[in-house]
Amino acid sequence: MQNLEQNVMAAIQKVDENTFSKEFLMPLLETMGYHNVEFYGGNNELGKDILAWEKSKMGEIRLTVIQVKHFKFKKNFSSSKSFTTIVNQLTTSLKKRIHYTDKTLHVPFEVCLFSTFPVDAKALETRFADYADWNDRKIIVKDGIQLSAHLIEHRIDLVYRLLGQHTEITSILNKDLNNEVLLRALGYQERKDLKVIYTDIDFSLGKHSTELFFNSGFKPTYSNLSLSVNQWQIFKNICLMISREFGLSFLSMTLEEVVETYNIEREGHLAELKKQLEAKKQNTTNKDLQSIAEFDKPKPVLYRIGIDGDKIVRMITEKRLWIEQSVAKINIETPGPTELKLFIQKCQSIFECAALFFQHTFFECTGFDKVITNRSSFESTRLKIPIHIVYDSGVNVLVLGEAGAGKTTSLQMYSLNNEYEVAKLYIPISLSSLSQFRQINSATVRLDEVIAEYISSRGISITPQQIILHFQNKQIVLLLDGLDEVIKDNPSLPKVIRRLGNDYSNNLQIIVTSRSSGSQIDQIPYFAVTILPFTPRQRTDFIDKWFDDNNRKKVNRIISHLEKNPGLAEVVNTPLLTTILCVLANNEIALPNTEIKLYNERIKLLTGYYDRIKNIPNRIISSPQILEFLAQKIAYYFHHRVKRDEHKKELIETARHLTLFILSGQEAEIALNELINPCNILVPMSDDGKFGFEHLRYQEHLAAKELLSDRGRDVISLLKQSWWQGCLRFFTIMNSDLTWLIKEIAKERNIIALKEQVKTLVNLRPIPERKKIIKLIETYLQVEYEDTKGFIEYLEDSDENYHIKL
């Protein structure tokens, strides 16, 4: 806030004194309660720039005389700009009676000096200690910082005008990114200031697709390639890109030497062919010449080159070590913005070039492990600095993380911190809200125009054309939240985002958030960071900030509960899940000991239990069982259609259809309305009346419960869809036994095709059952799979990070 006040003060100082008095200070005074404010400035004002009249509680008319000074005060006693001279003027004005509108005369109740520059309060106290009017507090001094604070508190519209109307954009759009909907969905009606509870969270460089660079066990070999003309062009272009970071010392000769060798071989081949044809012509009639020429077409000459896989592996290892060592140094001493930007750009270049080794068959001589599809750990590149420092670097960033990891919150906080920034325009956009305003289903759509129209539709006093001019002329930071939530209906969005970045590459920075999985993240070629789970210390920090000093018992209760339930402590490692615990503790409700129980407690809380423990009169007609039943049905309906929300009218029809043989149409409508209010299980997701489960993680949990209730659904087809992976993890943990599903997968001979999914499922089960399932799989594979032993070893090499205690 201090930074904002400094910006406002600097803006005030650029406005003409009379203009500021009339157009800013007088409206401020009226808003603060003065019922009649007059401008009194001029050559004969005698220390009275503004007269501000008010009525006391007893109905008496009171006059405050205000003088505005638009310069820095000087220490020189004789100067007209000295404190002493100004205070003498103010003291004189205290004794001068002035007419009110009813012609009555009034002596000023107080006089106030508004300076648009900073004033040393201690120096004033010392210098004017002997002035009776000063000691009686009849003379009040407000400096530029205090004046700015009043404007911010009472007339934010005038602040927008002072700083530039573009600041209104950030301020209004910030309302789209807030935690109030989440808190309401948890049954928490109070407001939480994000700036109070925000806790920095660690993040790592890269994304899951950098798994080979960080994880691979290499078995390098030397290979000799023989390439056609087309293959050579592709290979050469790839090598030129790779050379940016890795050079080309792994090749047996330079690219020029390969071309030179090829040309020599080709010329020799053509010369030999020509010689053979001449010899044949001498022994052939004219009639057969054409058929001979066609028969003896030149055989293709190949480009030949050797690749040393061992050299490539050594270079990758060296680059990886450099990144890891650099991260360790950054964690000890945070670099400046320029240094950090260079580091980020270097890492991005290394990741891009290294990926080429793994994407093309030309470099299979590296012998990388093709089974690896995800990074096993992000620890080697864990950065323990505020993620906002990366945002401040000016590079385009892709922010990845699981549900509830804090992606949106990090953008919320960053946007709030820069809400009134003058040098740059920060535009926070909820892509879900933007998609509801207008779908982006064509690569020809101009994203700047869509954003401009969307901003203008929010009641901001700026036209779309003016916003486009900002894109063209201002430094802009565009914060796009929730790419994964809208990609299905807006498949062209990644391409449109890339084009926008290219069109305004000199003055536009783009930061995009998305969940960690899905093809959309590989379509955004920005520097990727992955938000990591809370450390125990960060989680404790968050809990401490949530409760004020009067609630230490609740803080200690949560921390003690986590210590007694290490399985739960392992799960409660995101801002989302920690928030649920804080809300439960705040409402004096028993704390759960697993993630699923955590969500079950939430449903229990919102479907009537909260009302009962608070002695609230019964306001819910439907039973908790019916409400949860309908919530599960709607969650599965949403998830099956890859959607997050729907208009209320359509939701009512959906509820009737989904409960056709259980509830009457009226009962279904009542239950649906109660899920919205008072339960807040379905919450507003948009300004145009759409409702959903607020967070995808809640939807996945409820959809998994519905899936569990009906074994007739085709789980195997869902396993093949990345959208269902979070839901199926819940489903796997909820099952009392998973052997039935393994049998179904085996029956369709899908075990090998779904090996990654099978391994994930196996690792989510308790260890005794895990061994039983692996043995069952081994039995099924003995007939249809040659390398049964290798596959079983792959399954047994379990990733404990997946394992969740029941």
Salt bridges, closest charged atoms under 4 A:
GLU23 OE1 - ARG161 NH2 2.25
GLU125 OE2 - ARG137 NH2 3.68
GLU153 OE1 - HIS154 NE2 3.72
ASP157 OD2 - ARG155 NH2 2.88
ASP176 OD2 - ARG458 NH1 2.67
GLU180 OE2 - ARG191 NH2 2.88
ASP202 OD2 - ARG382 NH1 2.75
GLU245 OE1 - LYS319 NZ 3.62
GLU245 OE1 - LYS346 NZ 2.93
GLU265 OE2 - ARG304 NH2 3.69
GLU278 OE2 - LYS281 NZ 3.97
ASP296 OD2 - LYS280 NZ 2.99
ASP310 OD2 - ARG314 NH1 2.25
GLU352 OE1 - ARG244 NH2 3.15
GLU364 OE2 - LYS370 NZ 3.25
GLU379 OE2 - ARG382 NH2 2.70
ASP448 OD2 - ARG446 NH2 3.04
GLU449 OE2 - ARG446 NE 3.95
GLU453 OE1 - ARG438 NH1 2.44
GLU485 OE2 - ARG644 NH1 3.17
ASP503 OD2 - ARG446 NH2 3.37
ASP522 OD1 - LYS207 NZ 3.45
ASP544 OD1 - ARG552 NH1 2.76
GLU588 OE2 - LYS554 NZ 3.95
GLU595 OE2 - ARG697 NH2 2.92
ASP611 OD2 - ARG619 NE 2.73
GLU628 OE2 - LYS705 NZ 2.44
GLU646 OE2 - LYS643 NZ 2.85
GLU653 OE2 - ARG656 NH1 2.83
GLU669 OE1 - ARG656 NH2 2.56
ASP687 OD2 - ARG458 NE 3.87
ASP688 OD2 - HIS647 NE2 3.67
GLU700 OE2 - ARG515 NH1 3.09
GLU700 OE1 - ARG697 NH1 3.89
GLU706 OE2 - LYS633 NZ 2.93
GLU706 OE2 - ARG713 NH2 3.41
ASP710 OD2 - ARG713 NH1 3.74
GLU744 OE2 - LYS747 NZ 3.54
GLU769 OE1 - ARG765 NH2 2.84
GLU800 OE2 - ARG770 NH1 3.67
